[in-house]
């Protein structure tokens, strides 16, 4: 049986840490980081205990507890949690990988005077994500969904004195507000049509039997509106533009957003509400193709990127696209499986990139790095494992989860399979490019450009230990039965040998091509010459930002100016002007009643009493 006290403790431990830091520890760098780490570790330990309790039972246990929150007439919103195998696996990802990132952050942010504020934001972020995982109703989920957006804005723009960081935070906030408008509209529309039997409800368990009674066309619209929220949080085309700029935040933020929390929230939402999406064939097809297009587009853009963190950001976009595609193809198990293993190796790669940046004294251009494997052996080896896992090399975790998605696409949609296979091959190529440029070679610049006094060095143990932990998970993640824990009622997937062999060949070809081009260091990127003018298109990110900027400047701004003129000419001059004029007339009339003469007040009182008496006597 699941202990509810453990769930509530896991729920609120990061929030308590956030409040303690905010009110008492903003001037104490050492203690603030320890309190934040204690908060997330408490949640992780509780999650492990809950996991053991759930899977001790057969079938696995689940627990739902709700507290009354808002109740009037037939409208009710509760605050509670729904703990089941899907929720506990996601909770372990958030708190487990999050714990490694929190510990790593203690070393990475050691020299930043604002680190207490950073750990307060980090704890708020963890609490918000845990809230999404545990929510048992749509309104509670949406509140925590917005809290994740707020805390991500604070973390991305943490170094707000940098214009690029401040702009990136605002961009992430605005794009997600746009998508969340569709999400909230879908929630309200679903609630409005859920009045069947016991009445309208936001509870997941109450909505399950309702879905079959909703008109199919209306259900498709609801599903696509809910998917708008996924497109924003999980950065699907065309709302993907904020995720790359989110790299302006500190590297631990990048790892947290890209691996274990924010972008994973959209995938988790699709799996949690899969009973809403699955009956709509149209919605599922659209979801699958949006995911496939996102995956391929991001993989293409990654090959021309030179910033170490942005390359990994594009890889996140690409992998998220694969997960969304899997769910669109009717495979929540495959999508969540890849989300789990992706959390391991993507957190490893981002923290490894942070270790490189730390060792290179905050240099992020891969062309100013070389031969770092000898200078930073722990970072090099762990990054190598993460690279192979992301590329889908057997027997690492990425091989198993990515092949499960490819096999699903192979069975259901050959077009999507080809797109996913090409994206996978490009993934192996650009990750090989990143690894060989940064870590390969006999010599190293050894110093940051323009600074000849700082030697490249390995990161401290507080940063390398999380790398080792995540590297182990990345290596063994395919052998610990993750799919059966997430969906214990489904039969284990058998490895499709044909798909596995093809994907392995594609991955090896991608890595080999990268070694041919970048194994021997050249002064410039060979792709510039090979791709010609298309290279500039890639550097411009397919002009998405330019198109959006043009729309804001020329369309939205002109609409706003036109509305301003309407407001001033119609509202201010006519409507408001007449209201002011009427108010003045009324004021002058009422002024005669308020003249300070007690006799007149008495007369008005007596006159009013007589009228009241006459009216009442007639009624009697």
C-alpha positions in Angstrom: 0.0 0.0 0.0 1.3 3.5 -0.9 1.9 5.8 2.0 0.2 9.1 1.3 2.5 11.0 3.8 5.5 10.0 1.6 3.8 11.5 -1.5 3.0 14.8 0.3 6.6 15.0 1.5 8.0 14.4 -1.9 5.5 17.0 -3.2 6.4 19.9 -0.9 10.1 19.3 0.1 11.5 21.5 -2.7 8.9 24.3 -1.9 10.0 24.3 1.7 13.6 24.6 0.6 12.7 27.5 -1.7 10.9 29.4 1.1 13.8 28.8 3.5 16.3 30.2 1.0 14.1 33.1 0.0 13.3 34.3 3.5 16.5 33.4 5.5 19.4 32.4 3.3 19.8 34.8 0.4 23.1 36.0 1.8 24.5 32.5 2.6 25.9 30.8 -0.5 27.0 27.6 1.2 23.9 26.9 3.3 21.4 27.9 0.5 22.9 25.3 -1.9 22.8 22.6 0.9 19.2 23.4 1.7 18.2 23.1 -2.0 20.1 19.8 -2.4 18.5 18.5 0.8 15.0 19.4 -0.5 15.4 17.6 -3.8 17.2 14.6 -2.2 14.3 14.3 0.3 11.9 14.1 -2.7 14.1 11.5 -4.4 14.3 9.3 -1.3 10.6 9.5 -0.8 10.1 8.6 -4.5 12.3 5.5 -4.2 10.2 4.4 -1.2 7.0 5.0 -3.0 8.3 3.0 -6.0 9.0 0.0 -3.8 5.5 0.2 -2.3 3.8 0.5 -5.7 5.5 -2.5 -7.2 5.4 -4.7 -4.1 1.7 -5.3 -4.9 0.4 -7.3 -7.9 -1.0 -5.6 -9.9 1.0 -2.5 -9.0 -0.8 -0.3 -6.5 -2.0 3.2 -7.0 -3.3 5.9 -4.7 -5.3 9.1 -5.1 -5.9 11.7 -2.4 -7.7 15.0 -2.8 -8.4 17.9 -0.5 -11.4 20.2 -1.0 -10.3 23.5 -2.5 -12.9 25.4 -4.4 -16.5 24.3 -4.1 -19.8 26.1 -5.0 -23.0 24.7 -6.7 -21.9 22.1 -9.2 -18.4 23.5 -9.6 -15.6 21.8 -7.7 -11.8 21.9 -7.8 -9.8 19.7 -5.5 -6.1 19.8 -4.7 -4.5 16.3 -4.6 -2.4 13.7 -6.2 -2.8 10.6 -8.4 0.1 8.2 -7.8 0.4 5.3 -10.3 3.2 3.6 -12.2 3.4 6.3 -14.8 3.5 9.1 -12.2 6.2 7.3 -10.0 8.5 6.7 -13.0 8.3 10.4 -14.0 8.7 11.4 -10.4 11.9 9.4 -10.2 13.2 11.0 -13.3 12.5 14.5 -12.1 13.9 14.0 -8.6 16.7 11.6 -9.5 18.2 13.5 -12.4 17.3 16.7 -10.7 19.3 15.7 -7.6 22.4 15.1 -9.8 21.9 18.6 -11.4 21.4 20.3 -8.0 24.6 18.8 -6.7 26.5 19.7 -9.9 25.1 23.3 -9.6 26.8 23.7 -6.2 30.2 23.5 -7.9 29.2 25.2 -11.2 27.7 28.3 -9.4 30.3 28.5 -6.6 31.8 31.7 -7.9 28.5 33.4 -8.7 27.5 35.9 -5.9 23.8 35.4 -6.7 23.9 31.6 -6.3 21.4 31.7 -3.3 18.8 33.3 -5.6 19.6 30.6 -8.2 19.0 27.8 -5.8 15.7 29.3 -4.7 14.6 29.5 -8.3 15.9 25.9 -8.9 13.8 24.6 -6.0 10.7 26.4 -7.2 11.2 24.8 -10.6 11.5 21.3 -9.1 8.4 21.9 -7.0 6.4 23.1 -10.0 7.5 20.1 -12.1 6.6 17.6 -9.3 3.2 19.3 -9.1 2.6 18.6 -12.8 3.6 15.0 -12.3 1.3 14.4 -9.3 -1.7 16.5 -10.2 -5.0 14.6 -10.3 -7.0 17.2 -12.2 -6.7 19.5 -15.1 -6.9 22.8 -13.2 -4.3 21.9 -10.7 -2.1 20.6 -13.5 -2.5 23.9 -15.4 -1.6 25.9 -12.3 1.7 24.0 -11.9 2.1 24.2 -15.7 2.2 27.9 -15.4 4.5 27.8 -12.4 7.0 25.8 -14.5 6.7 28.6 -17.1 7.3 31.3 -14.5 10.3 29.5 -12.9 11.8 28.8 -16.3 11.5 32.5 -17.1 13.4 33.3 -13.9 16.1 30.7 -14.6 16.7 31.4 -18.3 16.9 35.1 -17.5 18.9 34.6 -14.3 21.8 36.7 -15.6 19.3 39.4 -16.4 22.1 42.0 -16.8 22.9 40.3 -20.1 20.5 41.6 -22.7 20.5 38.3 -24.5 19.6 36.4 -21.3 16.8 38.8 -20.5 15.4 38.6 -24.1 15.6 34.8 -24.0 13.6 34.7 -20.8 10.9 37.0 -22.2 10.8 35.0 -25.5 10.3 31.7 -23.6 7.6 33.3 -21.5 5.7 34.8 -24.4 5.8 31.7 -26.6 4.6 29.5 -23.8 1.8 32.0 -23.0 0.6 31.7 -26.6 0.5 27.9 -26.5 -1.0 27.9 -23.0 -4.0 29.9 -24.2 -4.9 27.0 -26.5 -4.3 24.6 -23.7 -6.6 26.4 -21.2 -9.2 26.8 -23.9 -9.1 23.0 -24.4 -9.4 22.4 -20.7 -12.5 24.7 -20.4 -14.1 23.2 -23.5 -13.6 19.6 -22.2 -15.1 20.5 -18.8 -18.1 22.2 -20.5 -19.0 18.9 -22.4 -18.2 16.5 -19.5 -21.6 16.9 -17.9 -22.5 13.2 -18.1 -23.8 11.2 -15.2 -22.4 12.8 -12.0 -21.8 16.2 -13.5 -18.9 18.2 -14.9 -15.5 17.4 -13.5 -11.8 18.3 -14.0 -10.6 15.0 -12.4 -8.7 12.6 -14.7 -10.5 9.6 -13.2 -13.9 11.2 -13.8 -13.1 12.2 -17.4 -12.1 8.7 -18.6 -15.7 7.3 -19.0 -16.9 10.6 -20.4 -14.7 10.7 -23.5 -16.6 8.1 -25.4 -19.8 10.2 -25.2 -18.2 13.3 -26.8 -18.9 14.1 -30.5 -15.8 12.9 -32.5 -15.3 16.2 -34.3 -15.5 18.2 -31.0 -13.1 15.7 -29.3 -10.6 16.3 -32.1 -10.8 20.0 -31.5 -10.3 19.5 -27.8 -7.4 17.2 -28.3 -5.6 19.6 -30.7 -6.2 22.5 -28.3 -4.7 20.5 -25.5 -1.8 19.6 -27.8 -1.1 23.4 -28.1 0.2 23.2 -24.6 2.5 20.4 -25.6 3.8 22.3 -28.6 4.8 25.2 -26.3 6.4 23.3 -23.4 8.0 20.6 -25.6 9.0 23.1 -28.3 7.4 21.6 -31.3 7.3 23.3 -34.7 6.3 26.2 -35.1 6.6 27.0 -31.4 10.1 25.7 -31.0 12.0 29.0 -31.3 12.3 29.7 -27.6 14.2 26.5 -26.7 17.5 27.3 -28.4 17.7 30.8 -26.9 17.1 29.2 -23.5 20.8 28.3 -23.6 21.4 31.8 -22.3 20.8 30.6 -18.7 23.4 28.8 -16.6 24.3 25.4 -17.9 22.6 23.5 -15.0 19.4 25.3 -16.1 19.9 24.0 -19.6 20.3 20.5 -18.3 17.2 20.8 -16.0 15.0 22.2 -18.8 16.2 20.0 -21.6 16.6 16.7 -19.8 14.4 16.1 -16.8 11.7 18.7 -16.4 10.2 21.4 -18.6 10.4 20.0 -22.1 9.5 16.5 -20.7 6.3 18.0 -19.3 4.6 18.0 -22.7 5.4 14.4 -23.4 4.2 13.4 -19.9 1.0 15.4 -20.5 0.4 13.4 -23.8 0.9 10.1 -21.9 -1.2 11.2 -18.9 -4.1 12.3 -21.1 -3.6 9.7 -23.7 -7.2 8.5 -23.2 -8.3 11.9 -24.7 -6.0 11.9 -27.7 -6.2 8.2 -28.7 -9.9 8.1 -29.9 -9.3 10.9 -32.4 -7.5 9.5 -35.4 -7.1 13.0 -37.0 -5.5 14.4 -33.9 -3.1 11.5 -33.6 -2.0 11.8 -37.2 -1.4 15.6 -36.8 0.6 14.9 -33.6 2.7 12.3 -35.2 3.6 14.4 -38.2 4.3 17.5 -36.1 6.7 15.4 -34.1 8.4 13.9 -37.1 8.9 17.3 -38.8 10.3 18.8 -35.6 12.7 15.9 -35.2 14.1 16.2 -38.8 14.2 20.0 -38.9 16.1 20.2 -35.6 18.6 17.5 -36.6 19.3 19.4 -39.9 19.9 22.7 -38.0 22.2 21.0 -35.5 24.8 20.1 -38.1 25.7 23.8 -38.7 25.7 25.0 -35.1 29.0 25.9 -33.4 27.9 26.6 -29.8 28.3 23.5 -27.7 25.1 24.1 -25.7 23.0 25.0 -28.7 24.0 21.8 -30.5 22.7 19.8 -27.5 19.6 22.0 -27.5 18.8 21.1 -31.2 19.4 17.5 -30.2 16.8 17.9 -27.5 14.3 19.3 -30.1 15.0 16.4 -32.3 14.5 13.7 -29.6 11.4 15.4 -28.3 10.0 15.2 -31.9 10.6 11.5 -31.9 8.8 11.1 -28.6 5.8 13.1 -29.8 5.8 11.1 -33.0 5.7 7.9 -31.0 2.7 9.0 -29.0 1.0 10.1 -32.2 1.5 6.6 -33.5 -0.3 5.2 -30.5 2.8 4.3 -28.5 2.8 6.0 -25.1 5.1 3.3 -23.7 7.7 3.9 -26.5 7.5 7.7 -26.0 7.9 7.5 -22.2 10.6 4.9 -22.5 12.7 7.3 -24.7 11.9 10.2 -22.4 13.4 8.2 -19.5 16.6 7.2 -21.2 16.9 10.6 -22.8 16.8 12.2 -19.4 19.9 10.2 -18.4 22.1 10.9 -21.4 20.9 14.4 -22.1 21.5 15.5 -18.6 24.9 13.8 -18.8 25.7 15.7 -22.1 24.6 19.1 -20.8 26.5 18.7 -17.5 29.4 17.5 -19.5 29.2 20.6 -21.7 29.0 22.7 -18.6 32.2 21.0 -17.3 33.9 21.8 -20.6 32.7 25.4 -20.4 33.8 25.6 -16.8 37.2 24.2 -17.6 37.6 26.5 -20.6 36.7 29.5 -18.5 33.2 30.0 -20.1 34.1 29.5 -23.7 31.3 27.8 -25.7 32.5 27.9 -29.3 33.6 24.4 -30.2 36.1 25.7 -32.8 38.1 27.2 -29.9 38.4 23.8 -28.2 40.5 20.8 -29.2 42.0 17.7 -27.6 40.2 18.2 -24.3 40.0 14.4 -23.6 43.5 14.4 -22.3 43.0 17.6 -20.2 39.6 16.5 -18.8 39.5 12.7 -18.8 36.4 12.2 -16.6 34.4 14.7 -18.6 35.7 13.2 -21.9 34.9 9.6 -21.1 31.4 10.4 -19.7 30.7 12.7 -22.7 31.7 9.9 -25.0 29.2 7.5 -23.3 26.5 10.2 -23.6 27.3 10.7 -27.3 27.1 7.0 -28.1 23.8 6.7 -26.1 22.2 9.6 -28.0 23.5 8.2 -31.3 21.7 4.9 -30.6 24.8 2.6 -30.3 24.2 -0.8 -28.8 24.1 -1.7 -25.9 23.6 1.8 -24.4 20.2 3.0 -23.3 19.5 5.2 -26.3 19.7 2.2 -28.6 16.8 0.4 -26.9 14.4 3.3 -26.5 15.1 4.8 -29.9 14.7 1.5 -31.7 11.4 1.0 -30.0 10.1 4.2 -31.6 11.7 3.3 -35.0 10.1 -0.1 -34.9 6.7 1.4 -34.1 7.0 3.8 -37.0 8.2 0.9 -39.3 5.0 -1.0 -38.5 2.5 1.8 -38.7 3.8 4.5 -41.1 6.7 4.0 -43.6 6.9 7.7 -44.3 7.4 8.6 -40.7 9.9 5.8 -40.3 12.1 7.2 -43.1 11.9 10.6 -41.6 12.8 9.3 -38.1 15.7 7.2 -39.6 17.2 10.2 -41.4 16.9 12.3 -38.2 18.7 9.5 -36.3 21.5 9.3 -38.8 21.9 13.1 -38.6 22.0 12.8 -34.8 24.9 10.5 -34.9 26.7 12.8 -37.4 26.3 16.1 -35.5 27.1 14.4 -32.1 30.2 12.9 -33.7 31.1 16.3 -35.1 30.7 17.8 -31.6 32.8 15.1 -29.9 35.6 15.0 -32.4 36.0 18.8 -32.6 36.0 19.3 -28.8 37.7 16.2 -27.4 39.7 14.6 -30.3 43.3 15.5 -31.4 46.8 15.5 -29.9 47.0 19.1 -29.1 44.8 21.6 -27.3 44.7 25.4 -27.3 45.0 25.0 -23.5 43.9 28.5 -22.9 40.9 30.6 -23.6 41.2 33.0 -26.5 42.6 36.3 -25.3 43.6 34.9 -21.9 47.0 33.2 -21.6 47.0 32.8 -17.8 44.4 30.1 -17.2 45.1 26.5 -18.0 42.3 24.1 -19.1 41.5 21.8 -16.1 39.2 19.1 -15.0 36.2 20.1 -13.0 36.0 19.5 -9.3 34.5 16.3 -7.8 31.2 17.9 -7.0 30.7 18.3 -10.8 32.3 15.1 -12.0 30.5 12.7 -9.6 27.1 13.5 -11.1 28.6 12.9 -14.6 29.7 9.4 -13.5 26.3 8.7 -12.0 24.5 9.7 -15.1 27.0 7.9 -17.4 26.2 4.6 -15.5 22.5 5.2 -16.0 23.0 6.0 -19.7 24.9 2.7 -20.1 22.5 0.4 -18.2 19.2 2.1 -18.8 18.2 -0.4 -21.5 18.5 -3.4 -19.2 16.4 -2.4 -16.1 13.0 -3.0 -17.5 11.8 0.6 -17.7 8.8 0.0 -20.1 7.4 -2.6 -17.8 7.5 -0.3 -14.9 5.8 2.5 -16.7 3.1 0.3 -18.3 3.0 -2.9 -16.4 -0.2 -4.1 -18.0 1.4 -4.2 -21.5 3.4 -7.1 -22.9 7.2 -6.5 -23.3 8.1 -5.2 -26.7 10.2 -7.6 -28.7 13.3 -6.2 -30.5 12.7 -5.8 -34.2 16.0 -7.2 -35.5 15.6 -5.7 -39.0 15.0 -2.2 -37.6 17.7 -2.6 -35.1 20.3 -3.6 -37.7 19.3 -0.8 -40.1 19.4 1.9 -37.3 22.7 0.6 -36.0 24.2 0.9 -39.5 22.8 4.4 -39.9 24.3 5.4 -36.5 27.7 4.0 -37.4 27.7 5.6 -40.8 26.8 9.0 -39.2 29.6 8.7 -36.7 32.1 7.5 -39.3 31.2 10.4 -41.7 31.8 12.8 -38.8 35.2 11.2 -38.1 36.2 11.5 -41.7 35.4 15.2 -41.8 36.5 16.2 -38.3 38.9 13.5 -37.0 41.7 15.5 -38.5 41.3 19.1 -37.4 40.9 21.8 -40.1 40.9 25.5 -39.7 37.3 25.9 -40.7 34.2 23.8 -40.8 34.3 21.6 -44.0 30.5 21.9 -44.1 30.7 25.5 -45.1 32.2 24.6 -48.5 30.1 21.4 -48.9 26.7 23.0 -48.3 27.4 26.3 -50.0 24.5 28.7 -49.7 22.4 26.2 -47.8 24.8 26.6 -44.9 23.7 30.2 -44.5 20.0 29.0 -44.5 20.9 26.7 -41.6 22.7 29.4 -39.7 19.5 31.5 -40.1 17.5 28.7 -38.5 15.2 28.5 -41.6 14.3 32.1 -41.0 11.7 31.3 -38.3 12.9 34.2 -36.1 13.0 36.6 -39.0 9.4 35.7 -40.0 8.1 36.1 -36.5 10.0 39.4 -36.1 8.5 40.7 -39.3 5.0 39.6 -38.2 5.4 41.4 -34.9 6.8 44.6 -36.4 4.6 44.9 -39.4 1.4 43.0 -38.7 0.8 42.9 -35.0 2.2 46.4 -34.4 0.0 47.9 -37.1 -3.0 46.2 -35.7 -2.1 47.5 -32.3 -1.7 51.1 -33.6 -5.0 50.8 -35.5 -6.8 49.7 -32.3 -5.1 52.5 -30.4 -6.6 55.0 -32.9 -10.0 53.4 -32.6 -9.7 53.6 -28.8 -8.8 57.3 -28.8 -11.4 58.3 -31.5 -14.3 56.1 -30.5 -13.9 55.3 -26.8 -12.1 58.4 -25.5 -13.8 61.0 -27.7 -17.4 59.6 -28.0 -18.2 57.1 -25.3 -16.0 58.2 -22.5 -16.5 61.9 -23.4 -20.3 61.5 -23.2 -20.0 59.6 -19.9 -17.9 62.4 -18.4 -20.5 64.9 -19.6 -23.3 63.0 -18.1 -21.4 62.6 -14.8 -20.9 66.3 -14.6 -24.7 67.0 -15.1 -25.6 64.3 -12.5 -23.0 65.8 -10.1 -24.5 69.3 -10.5 -28.0 67.9 -9.8 -26.9 65.9 -6.7 -24.9 68.9 -5.4 -28.2 70.6 -4.6 -29.1 67.8 -2.2 -25.8 68.0 -0.4 -25.9 71.7 0.7 -25.3 71.3 4.4 -28.8 72.5 5.6 -30.1 70.1 8.2 -33.6 71.3 7.7 -33.6 70.2 4.0 -32.2 66.8 5.0 -35.0 66.4 7.5 -37.6 67.4 4.8 -36.2 64.9 2.3 -36.2 62.2 5.0 -39.9 62.9 5.9 -40.9 63.0 2.3 -39.2 59.7 1.6 -40.8 58.1 4.6 -44.3 59.2 3.4 -43.7 57.7 -0.1 -42.5 54.5 1.4 -45.6 54.3 3.7 -47.9 54.9 0.7 -46.2 52.2 -1.3 -46.3 49.6 1.5 -50.0 50.4 2.4 -51.0 49.8 -1.2 -49.2 46.4 -1.2 -51.0 45.5 1.9 
